[in-house]
Amino acid sequence: MLALQGFAQTDTTKNDGIDTIHVGNFIIIQRNKDKRNSGSGNDSNYNYNDHNYNFNINLFGSNNSRSYHTNVSTNWFIFDLGFANWNDKTAYGSAEANAFLHGGTGGNFTKSDLKLITTKSTNVNIWFFMQKLNITKHVVNLKYGLGLEMFNFRYDNNITYNKEPLYIWRDTVNFKKDKLYAGYLTVPLMLNFNATPSKKRGFSFSGGISAGYRVGSHTKQKSSERGKVKQSGDFDLDPWRIAYIAELGIGPIRLYGSYSVNPLQQDAVKQYPYAVGIRFSNW
């Protein structure tokens, strides 16, 4: 009570003080303020039992305004789980493509040779943190963060990366698993529009761009003939990944998507990865 009265800058020893105290969203109403024990004019005989206090808590503000928001809020360890694929714009049959893609006796590579298994090509992201900066009344916000993007591209056909010299060739082994992994340390930057700032889980949309630097890549194959084979290397992959990104929030559901501006590999193969999935985030 001393702290609350101190915040209100009210002297309780004065008889002419106010009997209603506002502290933030708390309202304190003091009743029978001047009543004292009969027959005594000494303050030491003040009877606190004769005073009643009513405490009201206004959770929505005095004008039913939206709930309190901080101008900068942080969300730690956000997880994404989605499917990955790519938009293949490789000029198959060209001299540049044939120099990198070795078809052997089966003829030149075609688009179907590098086709992915959609249900087994995945994108898993771990965002160490994301922050949201209020720009305009919590309706327009800036979102940014830092995280690790991980792509697993599962090939539908039997292809192998040869490291020295570097090329891709059509293999004769029937692989149970044949995949390419690429991981990026990524910084996303998005402009967020929150249509329902008064609700924790309303409707929101975010769009922007991300920049990632490749921190790891390898191939992994599994077959009865060769067992498990894992190769690490850059495999002509671009060290950078620049992508358009978007996020959609509908109630408790968060969806995300990304599309690479630059191709996955630097030279002959022109494949632009994209991903869609669910984001596990508080906002």
C-alpha positions as CSV (number, residue, x, y, z in Angstrom):
1,M,0.0,0.0,0.0
2,L,2.9,2.4,0.8
3,A,4.3,1.8,-2.7
4,L,1.0,2.3,-4.4
5,Q,0.3,5.4,-2.5
6,G,3.8,6.7,-3.2
7,F,3.3,6.2,-6.9
8,A,0.1,8.2,-6.7
9,Q,1.9,11.0,-4.8
10,T,-0.9,11.1,-2.2
11,D,-0.2,12.0,1.5
12,T,-2.5,9.8,3.6
13,T,-2.0,11.9,6.7
14,K,-4.0,14.8,5.2
15,N,-7.8,14.8,5.5
16,D,-8.2,16.7,2.3
17,G,-6.5,14.1,0.0
18,I,-8.3,12.3,-2.8
19,D,-9.9,8.9,-2.0
20,T,-9.3,7.3,-5.4
21,I,-5.8,6.3,-6.6
22,H,-4.9,5.3,-10.1
23,V,-1.7,3.4,-10.6
24,G,-1.4,2.2,-14.2
25,N,-4.4,-0.1,-14.7
26,F,-5.1,-0.4,-11.0
27,I,-7.8,1.6,-9.3
28,I,-7.9,1.9,-5.5
29,I,-11.0,3.4,-3.8
30,Q,-10.7,4.3,-0.1
31,R,-13.9,4.3,1.9
32,N,-14.6,6.0,5.3
33,K,-11.3,7.8,4.9
34,D,-11.7,10.2,7.8
35,K,-13.3,7.9,10.3
36,R,-11.2,7.4,13.5
37,N,-11.9,5.8,16.9
38,S,-14.3,7.8,19.0
39,G,-13.0,9.9,21.8
40,S,-9.5,10.2,20.6
41,G,-7.8,12.9,18.6
42,N,-4.5,11.2,18.6
43,D,-3.3,9.8,15.3
44,S,-1.7,6.9,17.2
45,N,-5.1,5.6,17.9
46,Y,-6.0,5.6,14.3
47,N,-8.1,2.5,13.6
48,Y,-7.2,0.9,10.2
49,N,-10.0,-1.6,10.6
50,D,-12.5,1.1,10.0
51,H,-11.2,1.7,6.5
52,N,-12.3,-0.3,3.5
53,Y,-10.3,-0.5,0.3
54,N,-11.7,-1.6,-3.0
55,F,-9.2,-2.7,-5.7
56,N,-10.3,-2.7,-9.3
57,I,-8.0,-4.0,-12.1
58,N,-8.7,-2.6,-15.6
59,L,-7.1,-5.1,-17.9
60,F,-8.1,-3.3,-21.1
61,G,-7.2,0.3,-20.2
62,S,-9.6,3.1,-19.3
63,N,-10.8,3.4,-22.9
64,N,-11.0,-0.3,-23.8
65,S,-7.8,0.2,-25.8
66,R,-5.7,-2.7,-27.1
67,S,-3.5,-4.8,-24.8
68,Y,0.0,-3.5,-24.0
69,H,2.7,-4.0,-26.6
70,T,6.4,-3.4,-26.3
71,N,8.1,-1.5,-29.1
72,V,10.7,-4.2,-29.5
73,S,9.8,-7.9,-28.7
74,T,12.0,-10.9,-29.1
75,N,11.1,-14.5,-29.9
76,W,13.8,-17.1,-29.2
77,F,14.4,-20.4,-31.0
78,I,11.8,-20.5,-33.8
79,F,11.5,-23.8,-35.7
80,D,10.4,-24.3,-39.4
81,L,9.4,-27.6,-40.9
82,G,8.5,-27.7,-44.6
83,F,9.0,-29.2,-48.0
84,A,11.6,-28.1,-50.5
85,N,11.9,-28.3,-54.3
86,W,13.4,-26.2,-57.1
87,N,12.5,-24.4,-60.3
88,D,14.8,-26.0,-62.8
89,K,15.9,-23.6,-65.6
90,T,18.9,-25.5,-66.8
91,A,19.6,-25.5,-70.6
92,Y,19.8,-29.3,-71.0
93,G,21.6,-30.3,-74.1
94,S,23.7,-27.2,-74.3
95,A,27.5,-27.6,-74.5
96,E,27.9,-26.0,-71.0
97,A,25.3,-28.5,-69.5
98,N,26.8,-31.5,-71.2
99,A,30.3,-30.7,-69.9
100,F,29.0,-30.8,-66.3
101,L,26.3,-33.5,-66.7
102,H,27.6,-36.8,-67.9
103,G,24.9,-39.0,-69.2
104,G,27.1,-41.9,-70.4
105,T,25.6,-44.4,-72.8
106,G,22.1,-43.3,-71.8
107,G,22.4,-40.1,-73.7
108,N,22.4,-36.5,-72.5
109,F,20.9,-35.5,-69.2
110,T,17.3,-34.3,-69.2
111,K,15.3,-32.4,-66.6
112,S,13.9,-35.7,-65.3
113,D,17.4,-36.9,-64.4
114,L,17.6,-34.3,-61.6
115,K,14.0,-34.6,-60.5
116,L,13.4,-34.5,-56.8
117,I,11.2,-36.7,-54.6
118,T,8.9,-33.9,-53.3
119,T,7.7,-35.7,-50.2
120,K,11.3,-36.5,-49.1
121,S,12.9,-33.2,-49.9
122,T,12.7,-31.1,-46.8
123,N,13.5,-27.7,-45.4
124,V,14.2,-27.4,-41.6
125,N,15.1,-24.0,-40.2
126,I,16.2,-23.0,-36.7
127,W,16.0,-19.3,-36.0
128,F,18.1,-18.5,-32.9
129,F,16.1,-15.3,-32.4
130,M,13.7,-13.0,-34.2
131,Q,12.8,-9.5,-33.2
132,K,9.8,-7.3,-34.1
133,L,10.2,-3.6,-34.1
134,N,7.1,-1.4,-33.9
135,I,6.9,1.2,-36.7
136,T,3.3,2.4,-36.8
137,K,0.9,1.6,-33.9
138,H,2.0,-2.1,-33.9
139,V,0.2,-2.5,-37.3
140,V,3.3,-2.0,-39.3
141,N,6.4,-3.7,-37.9
142,L,10.0,-4.6,-38.9
143,K,11.0,-8.2,-38.4
144,Y,14.6,-9.5,-38.5
145,G,16.7,-12.3,-36.9
146,L,19.4,-14.9,-37.3
147,G,19.2,-18.6,-38.0
148,L,20.2,-21.7,-39.8
149,E,18.4,-22.9,-42.9
150,M,18.9,-26.5,-43.9
151,F,17.8,-28.1,-47.2
152,N,17.8,-31.8,-48.0
153,F,17.2,-32.5,-51.7
154,R,16.3,-36.1,-52.4
155,Y,16.9,-37.3,-56.0
156,D,14.3,-39.5,-57.7
157,N,16.9,-41.0,-60.0
158,N,20.4,-42.5,-59.5
159,I,22.9,-39.6,-59.9
160,T,26.3,-39.2,-58.3
161,Y,28.6,-36.1,-57.8
162,N,32.2,-36.8,-58.8
163,K,34.5,-34.4,-56.8
164,E,37.7,-34.5,-58.8
165,P,37.1,-33.4,-61.5
166,L,33.7,-32.0,-60.5
167,Y,30.7,-33.3,-62.5
168,I,27.5,-35.1,-62.1
169,W,27.0,-38.5,-63.8
170,R,24.1,-40.9,-64.3
171,D,25.0,-43.9,-62.0
172,T,24.2,-47.5,-62.6
173,V,23.6,-48.3,-58.9
174,N,20.0,-48.3,-57.6
175,F,20.2,-46.1,-54.5
176,K,17.8,-46.4,-51.6
177,K,18.7,-42.8,-50.6
178,D,20.4,-40.2,-52.8
179,K,20.5,-36.7,-51.5
180,L,22.3,-33.3,-51.5
181,Y,22.4,-31.2,-48.3
182,A,23.0,-27.5,-48.1
183,G,23.0,-25.4,-44.9
184,Y,23.1,-21.6,-44.7
185,L,23.6,-19.1,-41.8
186,T,20.8,-16.6,-42.7
187,V,19.6,-13.1,-41.8
188,P,15.9,-12.5,-42.7
189,L,14.5,-9.0,-43.0
190,M,10.7,-8.5,-43.4
191,L,8.1,-5.9,-43.2
192,N,5.2,-7.1,-41.1
193,F,1.5,-6.0,-41.3
194,N,-0.6,-7.0,-38.4
195,A,-4.3,-6.5,-39.1
196,T,-5.3,-7.3,-35.5
197,P,-2.8,-5.8,-33.1
198,S,-5.1,-6.1,-30.2
199,K,-5.0,-9.9,-30.5
200,K,-2.0,-12.1,-29.7
201,R,-3.0,-14.5,-32.5
202,G,-4.9,-12.7,-35.2
203,F,-4.2,-12.1,-38.8
204,S,-0.7,-10.9,-40.1
205,F,1.4,-11.0,-43.2
206,S,5.1,-10.5,-43.6
207,G,7.3,-10.2,-46.7
208,G,10.9,-9.4,-47.4
209,I,14.3,-10.8,-48.3
210,S,16.9,-12.9,-46.7
211,A,20.7,-13.3,-47.2
212,G,22.4,-16.6,-46.3
213,Y,26.0,-17.8,-46.4
214,R,26.6,-21.5,-47.0
215,V,28.2,-23.1,-43.9
216,G,28.0,-26.8,-44.9
217,S,27.1,-29.1,-47.9
218,H,27.5,-32.8,-48.6
219,T,26.0,-35.7,-50.5
220,K,24.8,-38.9,-48.9
221,Q,24.0,-42.2,-50.7
222,K,22.7,-45.5,-49.4
223,S,22.7,-48.7,-51.5
224,S,23.2,-52.4,-51.0
225,E,26.2,-52.4,-53.4
226,R,28.1,-49.5,-51.7
227,G,26.5,-49.2,-48.3
228,K,26.5,-45.6,-46.9
229,V,28.7,-43.1,-48.8
230,K,29.0,-39.5,-47.6
231,Q,31.0,-36.8,-49.4
232,S,31.6,-33.3,-48.2
233,G,32.4,-30.4,-50.6
234,D,31.0,-27.3,-52.3
235,F,29.8,-29.2,-55.4
236,D,29.8,-26.0,-57.4
237,L,27.2,-24.6,-55.0
238,D,26.9,-20.8,-54.8
239,P,28.3,-19.7,-51.4
240,W,25.4,-17.2,-51.0
241,R,21.7,-17.7,-51.0
242,I,19.5,-14.6,-51.6
243,A,15.8,-15.3,-51.3
244,Y,12.4,-13.7,-51.3
245,I,10.6,-14.7,-48.1
246,A,7.0,-14.5,-46.7
247,E,5.1,-15.4,-43.6
248,L,1.3,-15.7,-43.0
249,G,-0.3,-15.8,-39.6
250,I,-3.9,-17.0,-39.2
251,G,-4.8,-17.4,-35.6
252,P,-2.4,-19.9,-34.0
253,I,-1.1,-21.1,-37.4
254,R,2.1,-19.7,-39.0
255,L,3.0,-20.5,-42.6
256,Y,6.2,-19.5,-44.3
257,G,7.7,-19.6,-47.8
258,S,10.9,-18.8,-49.5
259,Y,12.2,-18.6,-53.1
260,S,15.8,-18.2,-54.1
261,V,16.8,-15.3,-56.3
262,N,20.1,-16.9,-57.3
263,P,20.5,-20.5,-58.5
264,L,21.7,-23.2,-56.1
265,Q,24.8,-23.9,-58.3
266,Q,27.0,-21.4,-60.0
267,D,27.6,-22.7,-63.5
268,A,25.8,-25.1,-65.8
269,V,23.0,-26.2,-63.6
270,K,20.4,-23.4,-62.9
271,Q,18.0,-24.6,-60.2
272,Y,16.2,-22.1,-58.0
273,P,15.2,-23.7,-54.6
274,Y,12.0,-22.9,-52.9
275,A,10.3,-24.1,-49.7
276,V,6.9,-23.9,-47.9
277,G,5.9,-25.1,-44.5
278,I,4.8,-24.5,-40.9
279,R,6.5,-22.1,-38.6
280,F,6.4,-22.7,-34.8
281,S,6.5,-19.2,-33.4
282,N,4.7,-17.1,-30.8
283,W,4.1,-14.3,-33.3
